[in-house]
């Protein structure tokens, strides 16, 4: 599903990853994080695709909203599990969206 984002400007967090062979518990945690993120103030939507490389883009109203999401304790625990178990490598990019059409 393509996120229904508002008028610009807003922010995008692009999370790109390559999974490890250990995917146990990953799907349920991913679903939990999407549900939790959608409850956060400033969350605007999410898009995700996975083949060999996974790309998830979440959209946020402000940099402050992104920071608060990063500091969420449950999100922190999920990130730690990702580093330890689920991802061989990953990268996070944060962008200001200035055009949307």
Protein Blocks (a to p, Z undefined) as FASTA:
>chain_A
ZZdddddddddddddddddfblghklmmmmmmmmmmmmpghiabdcddddfbccdddddf
bfklmmmmmmpmklmmmmmmmmmmmpmbdcddddddfbdZZ
